[in-house]
Amino acid sequence: MTPVPLQWMNDFLLSYNIGHALLAGFVLSILAVLPLQSRKVFALNAALFGVLFAIAPISASAFRWRLFGFVLLVLAPLLYLTSDE
């Protein structure tokens, strides 16, 4: 008896890495922050995920995710400083 559903799930998940998981978490956290309508909270969220993307092991994710983290680390303070709240 072979576990067919587990094999299908394994084949599906092998095409993703830690960068994809962090991006999914970033998008879900943005959706959670939007009802607050606070640019400061949004900027702090972006800075946190920028750090997470930047320190993720390069062997487990592609370089483009680290670059995305550096972009978030540059843009997050600008968003924080330009917020009115």
Jmol script that loads the backbone (N, CA, C; Angstrom):
load data "model"
ATOM      1  N   MET A   1       0.846  -1.170   0.000  1.00  0.00           N
ATOM      2  CA  MET A   1       0.000   0.000   0.000  1.00  0.00           C
ATOM      3  C   MET A   1       0.901   1.246   0.000  1.00  0.00           C
ATOM      4  N   THR A   2       0.815   2.066  -1.034  1.00  0.00           N
ATOM      5  CA  THR A   2       1.635   3.277  -1.125  1.00  0.00           C
ATOM      6  C   THR A   2       0.814   4.489  -0.736  1.00  0.00           C
ATOM      7  N   PRO A   3       1.391   5.390   0.031  1.00  0.00           N
ATOM      8  CA  PRO A   3       0.669   6.602   0.434  1.00  0.00           C
ATOM      9  C   PRO A   3       0.647   7.620  -0.714  1.00  0.00           C
ATOM     10  N   VAL A   4      -0.311   7.504  -1.587  1.00  0.00           N
ATOM     11  CA  VAL A   4      -0.397   8.352  -2.775  1.00  0.00           C
ATOM     12  C   VAL A   4      -0.611   9.825  -2.425  1.00  0.00           C
ATOM     13  N   PRO A   5      -1.525  10.173  -1.498  1.00  0.00           N
ATOM     14  CA  PRO A   5      -1.688  11.602  -1.183  1.00  0.00           C
ATOM     15  C   PRO A   5      -0.427  12.239  -0.617  1.00  0.00           C
ATOM     16  N   LEU A   6       0.340  11.491   0.176  1.00  0.00           N
ATOM     17  CA  LEU A   6       1.569  12.054   0.728  1.00  0.00           C
ATOM     18  C   LEU A   6       2.610  12.279  -0.367  1.00  0.00           C
ATOM     19  N   GLN A   7       2.667  11.388  -1.327  1.00  0.00           N
ATOM     20  CA  GLN A   7       3.601  11.566  -2.440  1.00  0.00           C
ATOM     21  C   GLN A   7       3.219  12.799  -3.263  1.00  0.00           C
ATOM     22  N   TRP A   8       1.943  13.005  -3.492  1.00  0.00           N
ATOM     23  CA  TRP A   8       1.478  14.174  -4.236  1.00  0.00           C
ATOM     24  C   TRP A   8       1.816  15.460  -3.477  1.00  0.00           C
ATOM     25  N   MET A   9       1.609  15.440  -2.150  1.00  0.00           N
ATOM     26  CA  MET A   9       1.909  16.616  -1.345  1.00  0.00           C
ATOM     27  C   MET A   9       3.413  16.884  -1.340  1.00  0.00           C
ATOM     28  N   ASN A  10       4.218  15.841  -1.273  1.00  0.00           N
ATOM     29  CA  ASN A  10       5.668  15.996  -1.293  1.00  0.00           C
ATOM     30  C   ASN A  10       6.132  16.598  -2.620  1.00  0.00           C
ATOM     31  N   ASP A  11       5.596  16.122  -3.726  1.00  0.00           N
ATOM     32  CA  ASP A  11       5.955  16.676  -5.033  1.00  0.00           C
ATOM     33  C   ASP A  11       5.542  18.141  -5.146  1.00  0.00           C
ATOM     34  N   PHE A  12       4.407  18.489  -4.565  1.00  0.00           N
ATOM     35  CA  PHE A  12       3.922  19.862  -4.608  1.00  0.00           C
ATOM     36  C   PHE A  12       4.821  20.782  -3.781  1.00  0.00           C
ATOM     37  N   LEU A  13       5.213  20.356  -2.588  1.00  0.00           N
ATOM     38  CA  LEU A  13       5.975  21.210  -1.683  1.00  0.00           C
ATOM     39  C   LEU A  13       7.452  21.302  -2.029  1.00  0.00           C
ATOM     40  N   LEU A  14       7.977  20.373  -2.786  1.00  0.00           N
ATOM     41  CA  LEU A  14       9.391  20.413  -3.136  1.00  0.00           C
ATOM     42  C   LEU A  14       9.749  21.586  -4.049  1.00  0.00           C
ATOM     43  N   SER A  15       8.773  22.134  -4.744  1.00  0.00           N
ATOM     44  CA  SER A  15       9.061  23.240  -5.650  1.00  0.00           C
ATOM     45  C   SER A  15       9.119  24.595  -4.932  1.00  0.00           C
ATOM     46  N   TYR A  16       8.872  24.630  -3.624  1.00  0.00           N
ATOM     47  CA  TYR A  16       8.895  25.877  -2.861  1.00  0.00           C
ATOM     48  C   TYR A  16      10.065  25.881  -1.890  1.00  0.00           C
ATOM     49  N   ASN A  17      10.487  27.092  -1.485  1.00  0.00           N
ATOM     50  CA  ASN A  17      11.567  27.212  -0.510  1.00  0.00           C
ATOM     51  C   ASN A  17      11.149  28.185   0.589  1.00  0.00           C
ATOM     52  N   ILE A  18      12.082  28.534   1.465  1.00  0.00           N
ATOM     53  CA  ILE A  18      11.768  29.392   2.600  1.00  0.00           C
ATOM     54  C   ILE A  18      11.356  30.802   2.160  1.00  0.00           C
ATOM     55  N   GLY A  19      11.868  31.245   1.025  1.00  0.00           N
ATOM     56  CA  GLY A  19      11.487  32.561   0.512  1.00  0.00           C
ATOM     57  C   GLY A  19      10.014  32.619   0.158  1.00  0.00           C
ATOM     58  N   HIS A  20       9.497  31.559  -0.418  1.00  0.00           N
ATOM     59  CA  HIS A  20       8.077  31.506  -0.737  1.00  0.00           C
ATOM     60  C   HIS A  20       7.225  31.512   0.536  1.00  0.00           C
ATOM     61  N   ALA A  21       7.673  30.789   1.561  1.00  0.00           N
ATOM     62  CA  ALA A  21       6.934  30.758   2.825  1.00  0.00           C
ATOM     63  C   ALA A  21       6.947  32.125   3.497  1.00  0.00           C
ATOM     64  N   LEU A  22       8.091  32.804   3.466  1.00  0.00           N
ATOM     65  CA  LEU A  22       8.159  34.146   4.048  1.00  0.00           C
ATOM     66  C   LEU A  22       7.300  35.140   3.268  1.00  0.00           C
ATOM     67  N   LEU A  23       7.270  34.998   1.944  1.00  0.00           N
ATOM     68  CA  LEU A  23       6.434  35.886   1.142  1.00  0.00           C
ATOM     69  C   LEU A  23       4.957  35.671   1.446  1.00  0.00           C
ATOM     70  N   ALA A  24       4.552  34.425   1.626  1.00  0.00           N
ATOM     71  CA  ALA A  24       3.162  34.146   1.988  1.00  0.00           C
ATOM     72  C   ALA A  24       2.835  34.753   3.351  1.00  0.00           C
ATOM     73  N   GLY A  25       3.759  34.632   4.302  1.00  0.00           N
ATOM     74  CA  GLY A  25       3.547  35.248   5.612  1.00  0.00           C
ATOM     75  C   GLY A  25       3.498  36.758   5.534  1.00  0.00           C
ATOM     76  N   PHE A  26       4.325  37.348   4.679  1.00  0.00           N
ATOM     77  CA  PHE A  26       4.331  38.804   4.506  1.00  0.00           C
ATOM     78  C   PHE A  26       3.005  39.292   3.921  1.00  0.00           C
ATOM     79  N   VAL A  27       2.513  38.607   2.915  1.00  0.00           N
ATOM     80  CA  VAL A  27       1.237  38.996   2.302  1.00  0.00           C
ATOM     81  C   VAL A  27       0.096  38.846   3.303  1.00  0.00           C
ATOM     82  N   LEU A  28       0.077  37.750   4.057  1.00  0.00           N
ATOM     83  CA  LEU A  28      -0.979  37.557   5.052  1.00  0.00           C
ATOM     84  C   LEU A  28      -0.894  38.593   6.168  1.00  0.00           C
ATOM     85  N   SER A  29       0.310  38.974   6.570  1.00  0.00           N
ATOM     86  CA  SER A  29       0.431  39.992   7.606  1.00  0.00           C
ATOM     87  C   SER A  29       0.034  41.375   7.087  1.00  0.00           C
ATOM     88  N   ILE A  30       0.278  41.644   5.815  1.00  0.00           N
ATOM     89  CA  ILE A  30      -0.186  42.905   5.230  1.00  0.00           C
ATOM     90  C   ILE A  30      -1.702  42.956   5.247  1.00  0.00           C
ATOM     91  N   LEU A  31      -2.329  41.843   4.889  1.00  0.00           N
ATOM     92  CA  LEU A  31      -3.796  41.797   4.922  1.00  0.00           C
ATOM     93  C   LEU A  31      -4.332  41.961   6.340  1.00  0.00           C
ATOM     94  N   ALA A  32      -3.590  41.498   7.337  1.00  0.00           N
ATOM     95  CA  ALA A  32      -4.011  41.660   8.727  1.00  0.00           C
ATOM     96  C   ALA A  32      -3.811  43.090   9.223  1.00  0.00           C
ATOM     97  N   VAL A  33      -2.843  43.805   8.678  1.00  0.00           N
ATOM     98  CA  VAL A  33      -2.538  45.169   9.126  1.00  0.00           C
ATOM     99  C   VAL A  33      -3.418  46.205   8.422  1.00  0.00           C
ATOM    100  N   LEU A  34      -3.897  45.912   7.238  1.00  0.00           N
ATOM    101  CA  LEU A  34      -4.679  46.890   6.471  1.00  0.00           C
ATOM    102  C   LEU A  34      -5.897  47.439   7.212  1.00  0.00           C
ATOM    103  N   PRO A  35      -6.671  46.642   7.960  1.00  0.00           N
ATOM    104  CA  PRO A  35      -7.816  47.236   8.666  1.00  0.00           C
ATOM    105  C   PRO A  35      -7.429  48.259   9.733  1.00  0.00           C
ATOM    106  N   LEU A  36      -6.201  48.218  10.216  1.00  0.00           N
ATOM    107  CA  LEU A  36      -5.764  49.192  11.217  1.00  0.00           C
ATOM    108  C   LEU A  36      -5.554  50.573  10.617  1.00  0.00           C
ATOM    109  N   GLN A  37      -5.300  50.652   9.329  1.00  0.00           N
ATOM    110  CA  GLN A  37      -5.082  51.899   8.596  1.00  0.00           C
ATOM    111  C   GLN A  37      -3.982  52.750   9.227  1.00  0.00           C
ATOM    112  N   SER A  38      -2.896  52.093   9.610  1.00  0.00           N
ATOM    113  CA  SER A  38      -1.758  52.775  10.220  1.00  0.00           C
ATOM    114  C   SER A  38      -0.517  52.509   9.377  1.00  0.00           C
ATOM    115  N   ARG A  39       0.067  53.586   8.869  1.00  0.00           N
ATOM    116  CA  ARG A  39       1.286  53.433   8.072  1.00  0.00           C
ATOM    117  C   ARG A  39       2.476  53.062   8.930  1.00  0.00           C
ATOM    118  N   LYS A  40       2.464  53.459  10.184  1.00  0.00           N
ATOM    119  CA  LYS A  40       3.575  53.104  11.070  1.00  0.00           C
ATOM    120  C   LYS A  40       3.603  51.602  11.332  1.00  0.00           C
ATOM    121  N   VAL A  41       2.456  51.020  11.586  1.00  0.00           N
ATOM    122  CA  VAL A  41       2.397  49.575  11.811  1.00  0.00           C
ATOM    123  C   VAL A  41       2.769  48.844  10.534  1.00  0.00           C
ATOM    124  N   PHE A  42       2.325  49.351   9.398  1.00  0.00           N
ATOM    125  CA  PHE A  42       2.681  48.747   8.110  1.00  0.00           C
ATOM    126  C   PHE A  42       4.193  48.813   7.888  1.00  0.00           C
ATOM    127  N   ALA A  43       4.802  49.950   8.226  1.00  0.00           N
ATOM    128  CA  ALA A  43       6.246  50.104   8.052  1.00  0.00           C
ATOM    129  C   ALA A  43       7.025  49.197   9.002  1.00  0.00           C
ATOM    130  N   LEU A  44       6.553  49.053  10.231  1.00  0.00           N
ATOM    131  CA  LEU A  44       7.217  48.152  11.168  1.00  0.00           C
ATOM    132  C   LEU A  44       7.099  46.700  10.706  1.00  0.00           C
ATOM    133  N   ASN A  45       5.955  46.357  10.152  1.00  0.00           N
ATOM    134  CA  ASN A  45       5.757  45.023   9.594  1.00  0.00           C
ATOM    135  C   ASN A  45       6.708  44.783   8.418  1.00  0.00           C
ATOM    136  N   ALA A  46       6.832  45.757   7.556  1.00  0.00           N
ATOM    137  CA  ALA A  46       7.728  45.633   6.407  1.00  0.00           C
ATOM    138  C   ALA A  46       9.190  45.522   6.866  1.00  0.00           C
ATOM    139  N   ALA A  47       9.559  46.267   7.902  1.00  0.00           N
ATOM    140  CA  ALA A  47      10.927  46.191   8.417  1.00  0.00           C
ATOM    141  C   ALA A  47      11.206  44.822   9.028  1.00  0.00           C
ATOM    142  N   LEU A  48      10.249  44.295   9.760  1.00  0.00           N
ATOM    143  CA  LEU A  48      10.421  42.973  10.356  1.00  0.00           C
ATOM    144  C   LEU A  48      10.615  41.913   9.283  1.00  0.00           C
ATOM    145  N   PHE A  49       9.786  41.939   8.252  1.00  0.00           N
ATOM    146  CA  PHE A  49       9.939  40.949   7.190  1.00  0.00           C
ATOM    147  C   PHE A  49      11.174  41.224   6.342  1.00  0.00           C
ATOM    148  N   GLY A  50      11.604  42.478   6.262  1.00  0.00           N
ATOM    149  CA  GLY A  50      12.858  42.774   5.589  1.00  0.00           C
ATOM    150  C   GLY A  50      14.030  42.112   6.293  1.00  0.00           C
ATOM    151  N   VAL A  51      14.018  42.161   7.609  1.00  0.00           N
ATOM    152  CA  VAL A  51      15.074  41.494   8.383  1.00  0.00           C
ATOM    153  C   VAL A  51      14.990  39.989   8.189  1.00  0.00           C
ATOM    154  N   LEU A  52      13.778  39.442   8.224  1.00  0.00           N
ATOM    155  CA  LEU A  52      13.618  37.997   8.039  1.00  0.00           C
ATOM    156  C   LEU A  52      14.097  37.547   6.663  1.00  0.00           C
ATOM    157  N   PHE A  53      13.754  38.311   5.635  1.00  0.00           N
ATOM    158  CA  PHE A  53      14.216  37.967   4.294  1.00  0.00           C
ATOM    159  C   PHE A  53      15.731  38.096   4.186  1.00  0.00           C
ATOM    160  N   ALA A  54      16.300  39.098   4.849  1.00  0.00           N
ATOM    161  CA  ALA A  54      17.741  39.333   4.729  1.00  0.00           C
ATOM    162  C   ALA A  54      18.576  38.287   5.470  1.00  0.00           C
ATOM    163  N   ILE A  55      18.070  37.779   6.594  1.00  0.00           N
ATOM    164  CA  ILE A  55      18.865  36.819   7.359  1.00  0.00           C
ATOM    165  C   ILE A  55      18.518  35.372   7.038  1.00  0.00           C
ATOM    166  N   ALA A  56      17.582  35.142   6.131  1.00  0.00           N
ATOM    167  CA  ALA A  56      17.256  33.766   5.743  1.00  0.00           C
ATOM    168  C   ALA A  56      18.491  33.134   5.111  1.00  0.00           C
ATOM    169  N   PRO A  57      18.728  31.866   5.401  1.00  0.00           N
ATOM    170  CA  PRO A  57      19.927  31.223   4.841  1.00  0.00           C
ATOM    171  C   PRO A  57      19.892  31.199   3.318  1.00  0.00           C
ATOM    172  N   ILE A  58      20.968  31.618   2.697  1.00  0.00           N
ATOM    173  CA  ILE A  58      21.032  31.714   1.240  1.00  0.00           C
ATOM    174  C   ILE A  58      20.971  30.329   0.604  1.00  0.00           C
ATOM    175  N   SER A  59      21.374  29.304   1.341  1.00  0.00           N
ATOM    176  CA  SER A  59      21.323  27.952   0.774  1.00  0.00           C
ATOM    177  C   SER A  59      19.892  27.438   0.691  1.00  0.00           C
ATOM    178  N   ALA A  60      18.997  27.969   1.526  1.00  0.00           N
ATOM    179  CA  ALA A  60      17.610  27.510   1.531  1.00  0.00           C
ATOM    180  C   ALA A  60      16.712  28.370   0.656  1.00  0.00           C
ATOM    181  N   SER A  61      17.185  29.529   0.225  1.00  0.00           N
ATOM    182  CA  SER A  61      16.361  30.398  -0.621  1.00  0.00           C
ATOM    183  C   SER A  61      17.252  31.062  -1.660  1.00  0.00           C
ATOM    184  N   ALA A  62      16.625  31.600  -2.664  1.00  0.00           N
ATOM    185  CA  ALA A  62      17.374  32.234  -3.747  1.00  0.00           C
ATOM    186  C   ALA A  62      17.844  33.635  -3.329  1.00  0.00           C
ATOM    187  N   PHE A  63      18.785  34.164  -4.071  1.00  0.00           N
ATOM    188  CA  PHE A  63      19.337  35.486  -3.774  1.00  0.00           C
ATOM    189  C   PHE A  63      18.289  36.579  -3.929  1.00  0.00           C
ATOM    190  N   ARG A  64      17.301  36.351  -4.800  1.00  0.00           N
ATOM    191  CA  ARG A  64      16.291  37.390  -5.021  1.00  0.00           C
ATOM    192  C   ARG A  64      15.477  37.676  -3.760  1.00  0.00           C
ATOM    193  N   TRP A  65      15.302  36.688  -2.877  1.00  0.00           N
ATOM    194  CA  TRP A  65      14.570  36.928  -1.637  1.00  0.00           C
ATOM    195  C   TRP A  65      15.401  37.778  -0.687  1.00  0.00           C
ATOM    196  N   ARG A  66      16.709  37.570  -0.659  1.00  0.00           N
ATOM    197  CA  ARG A  66      17.577  38.406   0.166  1.00  0.00           C
ATOM    198  C   ARG A  66      17.570  39.839  -0.363  1.00  0.00           C
ATOM    199  N   LEU A  67      17.580  39.998  -1.670  1.00  0.00           N
ATOM    200  CA  LEU A  67      17.516  41.323  -2.274  1.00  0.00           C
ATOM    201  C   LEU A  67      16.186  42.006  -1.946  1.00  0.00           C
ATOM    202  N   PHE A  68      15.097  41.242  -1.972  1.00  0.00           N
ATOM    203  CA  PHE A  68      13.785  41.773  -1.588  1.00  0.00           C
ATOM    204  C   PHE A  68      13.806  42.231  -0.129  1.00  0.00           C
ATOM    205  N   GLY A  69      14.513  41.503   0.722  1.00  0.00           N
ATOM    206  CA  GLY A  69      14.644  41.912   2.121  1.00  0.00           C
ATOM    207  C   GLY A  69      15.387  43.227   2.265  1.00  0.00           C
ATOM    208  N   PHE A  70      16.441  43.407   1.484  1.00  0.00           N
ATOM    209  CA  PHE A  70      17.173  44.673   1.536  1.00  0.00           C
ATOM    210  C   PHE A  70      16.323  45.834   1.021  1.00  0.00           C
ATOM    211  N   VAL A  71      15.514  45.583   0.016  1.00  0.00           N
ATOM    212  CA  VAL A  71      14.606  46.629  -0.486  1.00  0.00           C
ATOM    213  C   VAL A  71      13.604  47.005   0.594  1.00  0.00           C
ATOM    214  N   LEU A  72      13.057  46.005   1.285  1.00  0.00           N
ATOM    215  CA  LEU A  72      12.123  46.303   2.375  1.00  0.00           C
ATOM    216  C   LEU A  72      12.819  47.066   3.503  1.00  0.00           C
ATOM    217  N   LEU A  73      14.069  46.736   3.769  1.00  0.00           N
ATOM    218  CA  LEU A  73      14.799  47.443   4.822  1.00  0.00           C
ATOM    219  C   LEU A  73      15.094  48.892   4.467  1.00  0.00           C
ATOM    220  N   VAL A  74      15.157  49.202   3.190  1.00  0.00           N
ATOM    221  CA  VAL A  74      15.369  50.589   2.763  1.00  0.00           C
ATOM    222  C   VAL A  74      14.040  51.353   2.751  1.00  0.00           C
ATOM    223  N   LEU A  75      12.976  50.696   2.289  1.00  0.00           N
ATOM    224  CA  LEU A  75      11.696  51.390   2.161  1.00  0.00           C
ATOM    225  C   LEU A  75      10.937  51.530   3.480  1.00  0.00           C
ATOM    226  N   ALA A  76      11.102  50.609   4.402  1.00  0.00           N
ATOM    227  CA  ALA A  76      10.345  50.647   5.656  1.00  0.00           C
ATOM    228  C   ALA A  76      10.624  51.903   6.481  1.00  0.00           C
ATOM    229  N   PRO A  77      11.880  52.311   6.679  1.00  0.00           N
ATOM    230  CA  PRO A  77      12.089  53.561   7.428  1.00  0.00           C
ATOM    231  C   PRO A  77      11.521  54.786   6.713  1.00  0.00           C
ATOM    232  N   LEU A  78      11.565  54.773   5.387  1.00  0.00           N
ATOM    233  CA  LEU A  78      10.977  55.900   4.654  1.00  0.00           C
ATOM    234  C   LEU A  78       9.472  55.958   4.868  1.00  0.00           C
ATOM    235  N   LEU A  79       8.811  54.805   4.854  1.00  0.00           N
ATOM    236  CA  LEU A  79       7.376  54.778   5.130  1.00  0.00           C
ATOM    237  C   LEU A  79       7.081  55.231   6.558  1.00  0.00           C
ATOM    238  N   TYR A  80       7.918  54.814   7.487  1.00  0.00           N
ATOM    239  CA  TYR A  80       7.705  55.178   8.886  1.00  0.00           C
ATOM    240  C   TYR A  80       7.865  56.691   9.099  1.00  0.00           C
ATOM    241  N   LEU A  81       8.890  57.277   8.470  1.00  0.00           N
ATOM    242  CA  LEU A  81       9.134  58.704   8.649  1.00  0.00           C
ATOM    243  C   LEU A  81       8.096  59.592   7.958  1.00  0.00           C
ATOM    244  N   THR A  82       7.500  59.089   6.892  1.00  0.00           N
ATOM    245  CA  THR A  82       6.519  59.908   6.169  1.00  0.00           C
ATOM    246  C   THR A  82       5.098  59.692   6.671  1.00  0.00           C
ATOM    247  N   SER A  83       4.910  58.847   7.663  1.00  0.00           N
ATOM    248  CA  SER A  83       3.544  58.624   8.179  1.00  0.00           C
ATOM    249  C   SER A  83       3.142  59.809   9.055  1.00  0.00           C
ATOM    250  N   ASP A  84       1.856  60.069   9.072  1.00  0.00           N
ATOM    251  CA  ASP A  84       1.333  61.204   9.839  1.00  0.00           C
ATOM    252  C   ASP A  84       0.862  60.828  11.225  1.00  0.00           C
ATOM    253  N   GLU A  85       0.591  59.578  11.435  1.00  0.00           N
ATOM    254  CA  GLU A  85      -0.024  59.148  12.694  1.00  0.00           C
ATOM    255  C   GLU A  85       0.967  59.075  13.822  1.00  0.00           C
TER     256      GLU A  85
END
end "model"
wireframe off; spacefill off
backbone 0.3
color backbone group
